[in-house]
Amino acid sequence: MTLNDIKKAVVEALEDIKAFDIEVIDVRKMTTVTSFMVIASANSIRQTKALAHNVCEKMKSMDVHINGVEGEKEGEWVLVDIDDVIVHIMLPTTRAYYNLEQLWIEPPKKQSTKKISSLH
């Protein structure tokens, strides 16, 4: 089972239950905790729980170990830890408040503003 297979299966499991605004972020250059974060939005607490459950079921069917699920009781933000992929399923208001994308998407490299002196 490759990391790409796991990422693809996670996204499919989210799409199956109509998650929206699904974002897959490569965080390998920023942390050693995980390789990818998948962030998705849901319309209700009931849907966040159903999405997390579907991701877990899909991983189990592929014989992929799940380290844990957090936030299922409250349901505004449910996290599924699959080692190299961490899945965040959030209500839109919670997602906007925490803005994980801004924290984890690597900013573009700034161009150098040094002047190049001409050679004479």
ROLOPA-154889 format. One record per atom (N, C-alpha, C): residue in one letter; x, y, z. Coordinates in steps of 0.2 Angstrom, whole numbers, plus 5000, padded with zeros to 4 digits. Example, Ala and Ser with C-alpha at 12.3 -4.5 7.8 and 13.67 -1.06 7.14 Angstrom:
 residuo   xx   yy   zz
       a 5066 4972 5039
       a 5062 4978 5039
       a 5066 4984 5039
       s 5064 4989 5035
       s 5068 4995 5036
       s 5064 5000 5039
This chain:
 residuo   xx   yy   zz
       m 5004 4994 5000
       m 5000 5000 5000
       m 5004 5006 5000
       t 5004 5010 4995
       t 5008 5016 4994
       t 5004 5022 4998
       l 5008 5027 4999
       l 5006 5033 5002
       l 5001 5037 4997
       n 5002 5036 4991
       n 4997 5039 4986
       n 4991 5035 4986
       d 4991 5029 4987
       d 4985 5025 4987
       d 4981 5027 4993
       i 4984 5028 4999
       i 4980 5030 5005
       i 4977 5037 5004
       k 4981 5042 5001
       k 4978 5048 5000
       k 4972 5048 4995
       k 4973 5044 4990
       k 4967 5044 4985
       k 4961 5041 4989
       a 4962 5036 4993
       a 4957 5032 4996
       a 4953 5037 5001
       v 4957 5041 5004
       v 4955 5046 5009
       v 4950 5051 5006
       v 4953 5053 5000
       v 4949 5058 4996
       v 4942 5055 4994
       e 4943 5049 4991
       e 4937 5045 4989
       e 4932 5044 4994
       a 4934 5042 5000
       a 4930 5041 5006
       a 4926 5048 5008
       l 4930 5053 5007
       l 4927 5060 5009
       l 4921 5062 5003
       e 4923 5061 4997
       e 4919 5062 4992
       e 4912 5058 4992
       d 4913 5052 4994
       d 4907 5047 4995
       d 4902 5050 4999
       i 4904 5054 5004
       i 4899 5057 5009
       i 4898 5064 5008
       k 4900 5066 5002
       k 4899 5073 5000
       k 4902 5079 5004
       a 4908 5077 5006
       a 4913 5083 5009
       a 4914 5088 5003
       f 4916 5094 5005
       f 4917 5099 5000
       f 4923 5103 5002
       d 4926 5106 4997
       d 4932 5110 4998
       d 4938 5106 5001
       i 4939 5100 4998
       i 4944 5095 5000
       i 4951 5098 4998
       e 4955 5098 5002
       e 4962 5101 5001
       e 4967 5096 5003
       v 4972 5094 4999
       v 4977 5089 5001
       v 4984 5093 5001
       i 4987 5094 5007
       i 4993 5098 5008
       i 4999 5093 5010
       d 5004 5094 5006
       d 5010 5091 5007
       d 5014 5095 5012
       v 5015 5092 5018
       v 5019 5095 5024
       v 5025 5092 5026
       r 5028 5088 5021
       r 5034 5084 5022
       r 5040 5089 5024
       k 5040 5095 5021
       k 5046 5099 5022
       k 5045 5103 5028
       m 5039 5103 5031
       m 5038 5107 5037
       m 5038 5104 5044
       t 5036 5097 5043
       t 5036 5093 5050
       t 5037 5086 5048
       t 5039 5082 5054
       t 5041 5075 5053
       t 5035 5071 5056
       v 5030 5075 5058
       v 5024 5071 5062
       v 5020 5067 5057
       t 5019 5070 5051
       t 5015 5067 5045
       t 5018 5069 5039
       s 5015 5066 5033
       s 5017 5068 5027
       s 5012 5073 5023
       f 5006 5071 5024
       f 5000 5075 5021
       f 4995 5076 5026
       m 4992 5082 5025
       m 4986 5084 5028
       m 4980 5085 5023
       v 4975 5082 5025
       v 4969 5082 5021
       v 4964 5086 5025
       i 4961 5092 5022
       i 4956 5096 5025
       i 4950 5096 5021
       a 4944 5095 5025
       a 4938 5094 5021
       a 4933 5098 5025
       s 4928 5100 5022
       s 4922 5103 5025
       s 4916 5099 5025
       a 4911 5100 5030
       a 4905 5096 5030
       a 4900 5101 5032
       n 4893 5099 5030
       n 4888 5104 5031
       n 4885 5104 5038
       s 4886 5098 5042
       s 4883 5098 5049
       s 4888 5093 5053
       i 4887 5093 5060
       i 4890 5089 5064
       i 4889 5082 5062
       r 4883 5080 5061
       r 4881 5073 5059
       r 4886 5071 5053
       q 4887 5076 5048
       q 4891 5074 5042
       q 4898 5073 5044
       t 4901 5077 5048
       t 4908 5077 5050
       t 4909 5070 5053
       k 4904 5068 5057
       k 4905 5061 5060
       k 4905 5055 5055
       a 4900 5056 5050
       a 4899 5051 5045
       a 4905 5051 5041
       l 4908 5057 5039
       l 4914 5057 5035
       l 4920 5053 5038
       a 4921 5055 5045
       a 4926 5052 5049
       a 4925 5044 5049
       h 4919 5042 5050
       h 4918 5035 5050
       h 4919 5032 5043
       n 4917 5035 5038
       n 4918 5032 5031
       n 4926 5032 5030
       v 4930 5037 5032
       v 4937 5037 5031
       v 4940 5031 5035
       c 4938 5030 5041
       c 4940 5024 5045
       c 4938 5017 5042
       e 4932 5017 5039
       e 4930 5010 5036
       e 4934 5009 5030
       k 4935 5014 5026
       k 4939 5013 5020
       k 4946 5011 5021
       m 4949 5014 5027
       m 4956 5012 5029
       m 4956 5005 5031
       k 4951 5003 5035
       k 4951 4996 5038
       k 4950 4991 5032
       s 4946 4993 5027
       s 4945 4988 5022
       s 4951 4987 5018
       m 4956 4992 5018
       m 4962 4992 5015
       m 4968 4989 5019
       d 4966 4987 5025
       d 4971 4985 5030
       d 4976 4990 5032
       v 4974 4997 5032
       v 4978 5002 5035
       v 4976 5004 5042
       h 4981 5004 5046
       h 4981 5006 5053
       h 4979 5013 5054
       i 4974 5014 5059
       i 4972 5021 5061
       i 4974 5022 5068
       n 4978 5027 5069
       n 4981 5028 5076
       n 4975 5031 5080
       g 4970 5035 5078
       g 4965 5037 5082
       g 4961 5042 5079
       v 4955 5043 5082
       v 4950 5048 5080
       v 4949 5053 5086
       e 4949 5059 5084
       e 4948 5064 5090
       e 4943 5069 5088
       g 4939 5071 5093
       g 4934 5076 5091
       g 4927 5074 5089
       e 4926 5067 5089
       e 4920 5064 5086
       e 4914 5066 5091
       k 4915 5067 5097
       k 4910 5068 5102
       k 4907 5075 5100
       e 4911 5080 5100
       e 4908 5087 5098
       e 4906 5087 5091
       g 4911 5085 5086
       g 4909 5085 5079
       g 4910 5091 5075
       e 4912 5096 5078
       e 4914 5102 5074
       e 4920 5102 5070
       w 4925 5098 5073
       w 4931 5097 5070
       w 4933 5089 5072
       v 4933 5085 5067
       v 4935 5078 5068
       v 4942 5077 5065
       l 4946 5074 5068
       l 4953 5072 5066
       l 4954 5065 5065
       v 4956 5062 5060
       v 4958 5055 5059
       v 4965 5055 5058
       d 4969 5051 5062
       d 4976 5051 5061
       d 4978 5044 5058
       i 4980 5044 5052
       i 4982 5038 5048
       i 4990 5038 5047
       d 4994 5040 5052
       d 5001 5041 5052
       d 5003 5046 5047
       d 5004 5044 5041
       d 5007 5048 5036
       d 5002 5053 5033
       v 4996 5052 5034
       v 4990 5056 5032
       v 4986 5058 5038
       i 4985 5065 5039
       i 4980 5067 5045
       i 4975 5070 5041
       v 4969 5068 5043
       v 4963 5071 5040
       v 4959 5075 5045
       h 4957 5081 5043
       h 4954 5086 5047
       h 4947 5087 5043
       i 4942 5085 5047
       i 4935 5086 5044
       i 4931 5092 5049
       m 4929 5097 5045
       m 4927 5103 5049
       m 4921 5106 5047
       l 4917 5109 5051
       l 4912 5114 5049
       l 4915 5120 5046
       p 4912 5123 5041
       p 4915 5129 5038
       p 4917 5134 5043
       t 4913 5136 5048
       t 4914 5141 5052
       t 4921 5139 5056
       t 4921 5133 5058
       t 4927 5131 5062
       t 4933 5131 5058
       r 4932 5129 5051
       r 4938 5129 5047
       r 4940 5136 5045
       a 4936 5141 5045
       a 4938 5148 5043
       a 4941 5150 5049
       y 4939 5149 5055
       y 4942 5151 5061
       y 4949 5149 5062
       y 4950 5143 5062
       y 4957 5140 5063
       y 4962 5141 5056
       n 4959 5141 5051
       n 4963 5142 5044
       n 4969 5138 5044
       l 4968 5132 5044
       l 4974 5127 5044
       l 4978 5128 5038
       e 4975 5129 5032
       e 4978 5130 5026
       e 4984 5135 5026
       q 4982 5141 5029
       q 4987 5146 5030
       q 4993 5144 5034
       l 4992 5140 5039
       l 4997 5137 5043
       l 5002 5132 5040
       w 4999 5128 5035
       w 5002 5123 5033
       w 5005 5123 5025
       i 5002 5128 5022
       i 5004 5129 5015
       i 5010 5133 5015
       e 5015 5130 5012
       e 5022 5134 5012
       e 5021 5140 5008
       p 5023 5146 5010
       p 5023 5152 5007
       p 5027 5152 5001
       p 5026 5156 4995
       p 5030 5156 4990
       p 5037 5159 4991
       k 5042 5157 4988
       k 5048 5160 4989
       k 5048 5167 4987
       k 5051 5171 4991
       k 5052 5178 4989
       k 5057 5179 4984
       q 5056 5183 4979
       q 5062 5185 4974
       q 5067 5189 4978
       s 5073 5189 4976
       s 5078 5193 4978
       s 5077 5200 4976
       t 5078 5205 4980
       t 5077 5212 4978
       t 5084 5215 4977
       k 5090 5211 4977
       k 5096 5213 4976
       k 5097 5216 4969
       k 5100 5221 4968
       k 5102 5224 4962
       k 5108 5221 4959
       i 5108 5219 4953
       i 5114 5216 4950
       i 5118 5222 4947
       s 5124 5222 4949
       s 5128 5228 4947
       s 5131 5226 4940
       s 5131 5231 4935
       s 5133 5229 4929
       s 5141 5229 4929
       l 5144 5225 4925
       l 5151 5224 4924
       l 5153 5229 4919
       h 5158 5233 4921
       h 5161 5238 4916
       h 5169 5236 4916
